[in-house]
Amino acid sequence: MEKQKLPNATAVLVLGILSILTCCCWGFIGLILGIVALVLAKKDMALYIENPEQYLGYSNINTGKVLAIIGIVLSSLYLIFMIYLEINFTDEELKGIQENLIEKIKHQQQQE
């Protein structure tokens, strides 16, 4: 019998990568993609454990799962940070902080 590729191996890997790449989109997109990747990985891992000699692509599942976990952690941290900023600062305060940073950078560049 010829070995088959796990049905969601590539999808889990792609979603894991995308969950890291999109973690700075307010945290929502990366969080959703990471969770979807973990659900798909769990299904395929169960399928592989039932009959390991029939399937290929288990390394993709493991890699995608690790990337999804990293993406979920980064997205969660970014989401918490954004909520903290929204609660503690107004838009004017954030713009003032940004302008001060820009002025300091310009001043440093002029000194060099």
Secondary structure, DSSP 4 states (H G I P E B T S, - for coil): ---EE-TTHHHHHHHHHHHHHTTTSTTHHHHHHHHHHHHHHHHHHHHHHH-GGGEE-HHHHHHHHHHHHHHHHHHHHHHHHHHHHHHH--HHHHHHHHHHHHHHHHHHHHH-
